[in-house]
Amino acid sequence: MVTHFDLERRASAGEAGAQFTLGADLLARADSFDMFARGAALVAAAARNGHAEAMFTLATLEAVGAGRPRNWVRAFDRLERAAELGSAEAGEQLRLLSSTGSAPIAAAADDKAMAWSSLRERISAEKLLQVPHPLALSEQPRLRVFERFAHPAECEWLISRMRPKLGPALVWDEASGSGKIDPVRSNSAVEVSISETDVVLALLRARISAAMRLPEFIFEVPQVMHYKVGQEFRTHHDYLDPQAPGPAADIARRGQRMGTFLIFLNEDFDGGETEFPKAGISYRGRTGDALFFANITPDGRPDPMSVHAGRPPTRGEKWIFSQWIRDRAPAGVAR
């Protein structure tokens, strides 16, 4: 069995595999800036030594702007280099991001024969960050629809990446201020932490930021949600109750959950509407459509009209990307 001491020794000797293993582990469990910085430095060293997955991880860090200013050019360039080094996932993302249609470019029989540079040249951050004009669905509550917000290929990518990682979806426990399993929510979900993020997801979050004209540092960790036939999220609200001790403490630390942004990742199911019962509104998006709803009123109070439910599909399965947005950043977070 390889020990931590062995990995440290091999990493110090310049072994790329050990550098990447140590660095990725530190990034996944970093609880301080110093731990994150060391992890990123080890991954960068492994990338310089020709490690394909390290280069792919470095592309993600550039796209997220983690520990450095965001730089899309460097992110795409590192994706290209990771693909050249043999990262299959980097190659898949290059094909997806360079696609001009609704599906990624087909892979060649031998990826080494792919002209990765030609795919890289077709990728434009400006084009990928374009946002459709919002359509007003309601003012009470405030609901906005963005048709064709995400490309079908992006939606398919998220579903395929997150399906193996699903677990029971949690609800907010207002007593403890943390998540718990509850019959009110029978679907499954996965939180997309930094270790699960990639360049495609970073672009989606940047697009949401552009659509909302809000900075990403007030975004929570996003979720991908999955509903089988009969699974649902019963009527609930996304705002935090300032009168309950747990949520009040969380509001004091991180701000109120002012809005929710949903991207509908598929449409091949029946039922499964997002329903706002107090407003008499049900919405069911097509693949790639997005729905934003405000959880608070213009003066900052929780809006009871925003109470909603994820109704169960009666055929097929439903996939949703969910991004909760706070009204300010946690204390100590760099702007």
Sequence and secondary structure as in RCSB ss.txt:
>XXXX:A:sequence
MVTHFDLERRASAGEAGAQFTLGADLLARADSFDMFARGAALVAAAARNGHAEAMFTLATLEAVGAGRPRNWVRA
FDRLERAAELGSAEAGEQLRLLSSTGSAPIAAAADDKAMAWSSLRERISAEKLLQVPHPLALSEQPRLRVFERFA
HPAECEWLISRMRPKLGPALVWDEASGSGKIDPVRSNSAVEVSISETDVVLALLRARISAAMRLPEFIFEVPQVM
HYKVGQEFRTHHDYLDPQAPGPAADIARRGQRMGTFLIFLNEDFDGGETEFPKAGISYRGRTGDALFFANITPDG
RPDPMSVHAGRPPTRGEKWIFSQWIRDRAPAGVAR
>XXXX:A:secstr
   HHHHHHHHHTT HHHHHHHHHHHHHH  SHHHHHHHHHHHHHHHHTT HHHHHHHHHHHHHTTTS   HHHH
HHHHHHHHHHT HHHHHHHHHHH SSSS     SSGGGS HHHHHHT  HHHHT     EEEEETTEEEEETT S
 HHHHHHHHHHHGGG EE  EEETTTTEEE  TTB SEEEE  GGG  HHHHHHHHHHHHHHT  GGGB   EEE
EE TT  EEEE SS  TTSHHHHHHHHHH  EEEEEEEE    EEE  EEETTTTEEE   TT EEEEESB TTS
 B GGG EEE  EEEE EEEEEEEEESS  TT   
